[in-house]
């Protein structure tokens, strides 16, 4: 019996065939962008934000273009610790004119994120790097010959910067043809010629949060976020749908002596009320840098005591009522939580 080849099995249906054709066309267009001196992460994020490309195409594009076609030097590292406040990386790397650089981070909640570390608008796209997560640096020169030894030093220094370490100055990195270029918008990007696919944007931004007391109720923040950044998560992950926008993370300080079961139930009812009113939105809760999928865990851990900070963010397309949500969650984390436990057990509070 002759074994059949499965090499082209993915092309057996019209939908998968058309998707493959669109991806190939986009790859050709992106190759032209890189040859013209554009940074791949800049172009990808522009097109993904414009919903022209799908975020799950990032890794195939990076592998085909940066590794196979243009021969970029690459190195990777599983980070030694959790690091936040990464803005100084851009301050150092922005003058590394010797190389074009792309960084890819495999975020545990948001999926694959590609950034140009020279781009100031990308400085907050990777707001923090979690311990043991994978970070990959790609260093090259838009298809032109480059010094592999210098590229290796640049890539290692870059990963050290993302790890929070200080690095020695390398004067050779300051001279070269790869100075930072302000990205083109989606309409002028060559890769827009690809037929749009059903895709959604990539990105996430988190911010340090503060809390203060006001009339016995702790206020998580003083104002609702004026803007949001775009993020996406893998389709299999729990949380916001691909293409959701996500606010920065805001902190709520626990004003009760312990974030006990009553506080947990209050938060559940507040979040249920919010999601009932805004069904397209999702509320993401974090504690100690970890995504909390089950709020009961906050009580069972027994670690969330007075003064601890619980963070949250809202994800979705048309985000609203965040300031009100902040106020309610702050009250739910205080001794005044009982106000949210009134009413039918299975009922939904009309808070929003």
Wavefront OBJ file of the C-alpha trace (Angstrom):
o trace
v 0.000 0.000 0.000
v 1.407 3.400 -0.976
v 1.514 5.921 1.837
v -0.181 9.164 0.942
v 1.514 12.482 1.548
v -0.112 14.965 3.916
v 2.129 17.853 2.944
v -0.690 19.778 1.250
v -3.552 18.503 3.364
v -4.202 21.993 4.764
v -4.993 23.150 1.205
v -7.758 20.617 0.725
v -10.597 22.996 1.601
v -11.480 26.331 0.056
v -11.306 28.230 3.338
v -7.873 26.937 4.326
v -6.598 27.367 0.752
v -7.736 30.993 0.637
v -6.267 31.650 4.089
v -2.943 30.212 2.914
v -2.981 32.398 -0.199
v -3.672 35.494 1.901
v -0.851 34.595 4.263
v 1.592 34.079 1.384
v 0.627 37.438 -0.150
v 1.101 39.128 3.210
v 4.497 37.460 3.603
v 5.642 38.795 0.226
v 4.416 42.267 1.140
v 6.151 42.192 4.511
v 9.392 41.049 2.866
v 9.233 44.204 0.774
v 8.687 46.316 3.887
v 11.771 44.856 5.570
v 13.881 45.340 2.431
v 12.785 48.988 2.407
v 14.080 49.433 5.955
v 10.880 48.956 7.959
v 10.868 47.080 11.252
v 8.769 43.905 11.082
v 7.211 44.440 14.533
v 6.171 47.976 13.570
v 4.453 46.803 10.400
v 2.862 43.737 12.007
v 1.352 45.703 14.873
v 0.024 48.346 12.494
v -1.664 45.731 10.329
v -2.967 43.709 13.271
v -4.395 46.819 14.913
v -6.035 47.599 11.576
v -7.447 44.023 11.546
v -5.707 43.285 8.250
v -3.702 40.401 9.679
v -4.335 37.813 12.363
v -2.207 37.818 15.513
v -1.625 34.068 15.259
v 0.428 34.761 12.130
v 3.168 36.567 14.061
v 5.418 33.563 14.656
v 5.171 32.225 11.056
v 6.041 35.693 9.719
v 8.979 36.050 12.095
v 10.341 32.602 11.298
v 9.983 32.886 7.526
v 11.191 36.469 7.163
v 13.663 37.223 9.919
v 15.272 33.790 10.152
v 14.923 32.079 6.764
v 14.888 34.980 4.333
v 16.892 37.775 5.953
v 19.131 35.692 8.212
v 18.774 37.687 11.430
v 20.830 36.602 14.398
v 18.556 35.240 17.133
v 18.911 34.324 20.777
v 16.396 33.497 23.484
v 16.135 33.388 27.236
v 13.730 32.193 29.882
v 13.672 35.126 32.252
v 15.161 34.700 35.715
v 12.651 36.873 37.554
v 9.557 39.013 37.093
v 10.503 42.493 35.883
v 8.290 45.546 35.437
v 9.029 49.123 34.462
v 10.722 48.339 31.160
v 10.688 51.843 29.689
v 14.474 52.268 30.241
v 15.078 49.584 27.619
v 13.884 51.916 24.871
v 16.052 54.737 26.204
v 19.138 52.574 25.729
v 18.275 50.745 22.516
v 16.849 53.664 20.522
v 20.366 54.727 19.468
v 21.559 51.281 18.404
v 21.727 52.220 14.735
v 23.875 49.240 13.775
v 20.946 46.825 13.780
v 17.255 46.391 13.148
v 15.794 44.648 16.209
v 12.599 42.713 16.917
v 11.687 41.228 20.288
v 9.071 38.493 20.663
v 7.594 37.700 24.074
v 5.412 34.669 24.736
v 3.099 36.171 27.346
v 1.225 33.600 29.486
v -2.103 35.474 29.244
v -1.890 37.548 26.076
v -0.052 35.182 23.741
v 2.708 36.230 21.351
v 3.703 39.913 21.401
v 6.180 41.350 18.876
v 7.761 44.727 19.597
v 10.356 47.074 18.204
v 12.384 48.065 21.300
v 13.380 51.326 19.572
v 9.774 52.420 19.143
v 8.633 54.604 22.071
v 5.013 53.559 21.451
v 6.056 49.937 21.989
v 7.748 50.643 25.321
v 4.591 49.753 27.245
v 3.434 46.862 25.050
v 5.469 44.534 27.250
v 4.646 46.121 30.590
v 6.367 43.407 32.589
v 8.053 40.074 31.969
v 7.113 37.136 34.147
v 9.658 34.759 35.592
v 10.496 31.731 33.411
v 8.659 33.137 30.378
v 10.370 33.101 26.978
v 11.820 36.236 25.396
v 13.466 36.069 21.939
v 15.597 38.762 20.294
v 16.118 39.022 16.518
v 18.992 41.223 15.329
v 19.823 41.950 11.683
v 20.235 44.590 9.011
v 17.258 44.368 6.600
v 18.968 41.674 4.528
v 22.331 43.440 4.320
v 25.554 41.814 5.632
v 26.306 42.466 9.296
v 28.856 41.614 11.964
v 27.587 38.422 13.598
v 29.823 38.882 16.636
v 28.470 42.383 17.244
v 24.922 41.139 16.676
v 25.470 38.481 19.329
v 26.664 41.101 21.823
v 23.688 43.324 20.985
v 21.164 40.506 21.435
v 22.660 39.372 24.740
v 22.768 42.940 26.030
v 19.157 43.473 24.997
v 17.916 40.406 26.880
v 19.923 41.531 29.912
v 18.215 44.921 29.743
v 14.802 43.250 29.686
v 15.944 41.233 32.688
v 16.542 44.419 34.636
v 20.340 44.347 34.454
v 22.662 47.196 33.544
v 24.836 46.659 30.484
v 28.085 48.165 29.303
v 28.021 50.684 26.489
v 29.003 49.281 23.093
v 30.044 52.226 20.898
v 29.937 50.122 17.732
v 26.163 49.805 18.102
v 25.653 53.542 17.690
v 26.815 53.674 14.076
v 24.993 52.035 11.185
v 22.167 52.174 8.627
v 19.353 51.004 10.932
v 18.316 54.167 12.730
v 14.744 54.252 14.019
v 12.056 55.086 11.452
v 8.617 56.282 12.457
v 6.244 53.497 11.305
v 3.910 54.072 8.395
v 0.195 53.835 8.979
v -1.748 50.809 7.797
v -2.920 52.450 4.570
v 0.589 53.169 3.399
v 2.071 49.847 4.487
v 2.880 47.606 1.577
v 1.545 44.504 3.289
v -1.979 45.958 3.285
v -2.321 44.514 -0.197
v -3.109 41.194 1.428
v -6.829 40.430 1.502
v -8.108 41.143 5.036
v -8.612 38.087 7.202
v -10.728 37.809 10.292
v -8.238 38.976 12.832
v -8.043 40.952 15.961
v -5.431 43.166 17.574
v -2.457 42.373 19.847
v -1.437 44.192 22.977
v -1.483 44.818 26.583
v -0.459 47.570 28.998
v -0.371 47.479 32.770
v 0.328 50.249 35.198
v 1.202 50.539 38.842
v -1.838 51.270 40.925
v -2.415 53.339 43.991
v -5.100 53.423 46.588
v -6.293 55.954 49.130
v -8.999 56.312 51.747
v -12.104 58.395 51.275
v -15.087 58.416 53.635
v -14.259 54.950 54.913
v -14.078 53.473 51.417
v -10.781 52.795 49.654
v -10.588 54.327 46.176
v -8.591 52.176 43.770
v -7.661 55.108 41.581
v -8.735 58.700 41.341
v -9.833 58.623 37.720
v -10.922 56.217 35.046
v -8.375 55.515 32.301
v -8.639 58.018 29.486
v -7.265 55.600 26.948
v -6.810 51.910 26.418
v -4.237 49.844 24.607
v -5.010 46.969 22.294
v -4.264 43.398 23.192
v -5.055 39.900 22.092
v -4.940 36.456 23.647
v -4.742 32.996 22.121
v -8.111 31.635 21.047
v -7.831 28.747 23.488
v -7.124 30.949 26.509
v -9.682 32.070 29.043
v -10.226 35.786 29.181
v -10.806 38.511 26.631
v -11.588 37.531 23.077
v -8.951 38.159 20.400
v -9.179 41.794 19.399
v -10.232 42.998 22.834
v -8.917 46.265 24.155
v -7.541 46.276 27.640
v -7.198 49.061 30.172
v -4.069 49.375 32.270
v -4.209 47.318 35.441
v -5.494 49.222 38.468
v -4.948 48.310 42.084
v -7.490 48.052 44.883
v -6.073 48.042 48.398
v -7.762 45.665 50.841
v -9.164 47.891 53.604
v -10.788 45.024 55.528
v -8.688 43.118 58.051
v -8.722 40.216 55.594
v -10.102 39.708 52.111
v -12.414 37.002 53.409
v -15.303 35.081 51.890
v -17.677 38.036 52.258
v -15.359 40.273 50.260
v -14.994 37.562 47.631
v -18.774 37.254 47.266
v -19.103 41.030 47.042
v -16.554 41.144 44.229
v -18.339 38.329 42.427
v -21.640 40.193 42.544
v -20.063 43.479 41.477
v -18.324 41.846 38.516
v -21.461 39.880 37.587
v -23.437 43.127 37.589
v -20.852 44.818 35.398
v -20.716 41.936 32.912
v -24.506 41.686 32.796
v -24.736 45.345 31.798
v -21.715 45.144 29.483
v -21.822 41.628 28.092
v -19.069 42.297 25.553
v -16.607 43.241 28.306
v -14.556 41.087 30.647
v -13.004 41.913 34.031
v -9.559 40.406 34.587
v -8.287 40.069 38.154
v -4.630 39.673 39.155
v -2.887 39.146 42.465
v 0.834 39.021 43.115
v 1.452 39.024 39.350
v -0.799 36.018 38.718
v -4.085 35.946 36.824
v -6.915 34.878 39.147
v -9.449 32.792 37.248
v -11.417 31.812 40.356
v -11.976 34.608 42.869
v -12.442 32.046 45.642
v -8.688 31.481 45.428
v -8.127 34.938 46.914
v -9.775 33.786 50.143
v -8.449 30.231 50.178
v -4.837 31.381 49.876
v -5.178 33.231 53.163
v -2.529 35.697 51.980
v -4.714 38.619 50.974
v -4.703 40.622 54.177
v -5.213 44.264 55.108
v -3.046 46.476 52.923
v -2.620 43.933 50.133
v -3.284 45.138 46.602
v -5.483 43.262 44.137
v -5.236 44.421 40.530
v -7.863 44.371 37.800
v -8.319 45.450 34.192
v -11.276 45.598 31.806
v -11.052 44.129 28.309
v -13.397 44.495 25.367
v -14.264 46.741 22.454
v -16.290 49.617 23.948
v -14.993 50.009 27.483
v -17.007 52.166 29.876
v -18.056 52.537 33.531
v -14.535 51.723 34.690
v -14.453 54.500 37.300
v -17.697 53.236 38.831
v -16.374 49.664 38.801
v -13.239 50.855 40.612
v -15.291 52.492 43.341
v -17.503 49.442 43.849
v -14.551 47.036 43.975
v -12.819 49.289 46.496
v -15.906 49.201 48.714
v -16.166 45.444 48.200
v -12.623 45.081 49.539
v -13.468 47.078 52.677
v -15.553 46.399 55.764
v -18.529 47.876 53.873
v -18.785 44.831 51.572
v -22.142 43.750 53.039
v -23.984 46.340 50.946
v -23.392 44.097 47.917
v -24.689 40.923 49.564
v -28.281 42.096 49.868
v -31.037 40.934 47.575
v -31.881 37.518 46.067
v -29.071 34.975 46.211
v -29.238 34.261 42.498
v -30.164 37.803 41.518
v -27.948 40.324 39.746
v -27.400 43.731 41.307
v -28.360 46.747 39.203
v -25.173 48.685 39.855
v -24.423 49.945 36.356
l 1 2 3 4 5 6 7 8 9 10 11 12 13 14 15 16 17 18 19 20 21 22 23 24 25 26 27 28 29 30 31 32 33 34 35 36 37 38 39 40 41 42 43 44 45 46 47 48 49 50 51 52 53 54 55 56 57 58 59 60 61 62 63 64 65 66 67 68 69 70 71 72 73 74 75 76 77 78 79 80 81 82 83 84 85 86 87 88 89 90 91 92 93 94 95 96 97 98 99 100 101 102 103 104 105 106 107 108 109 110 111 112 113 114 115 116 117 118 119 120 121 122 123 124 125 126 127 128 129 130 131 132 133 134 135 136 137 138 139 140 141 142 143 144 145 146 147 148 149 150 151 152 153 154 155 156 157 158 159 160 161 162 163 164 165 166 167 168 169 170 171 172 173 174 175 176 177 178 179 180 181 182 183 184 185 186 187 188 189 190 191 192 193 194 195 196 197 198 199 200 201 202 203 204 205 206 207 208 209 210 211 212 213 214 215 216 217 218 219 220 221 222 223 224 225 226 227 228 229 230 231 232 233 234 235 236 237 238 239 240 241 242 243 244 245 246 247 248 249 250 251 252 253 254 255 256 257 258 259 260 261 262 263 264 265 266 267 268 269 270 271 272 273 274 275 276 277 278 279 280 281 282 283 284 285 286 287 288 289 290 291 292 293 294 295 296 297 298 299 300 301 302 303 304 305 306 307 308 309 310 311 312 313 314 315 316 317 318 319 320 321 322 323 324 325 326 327 328 329 330 331 332 333 334 335 336 337 338 339 340 341 342 343 344 345 346 347 348 349 350 351 352
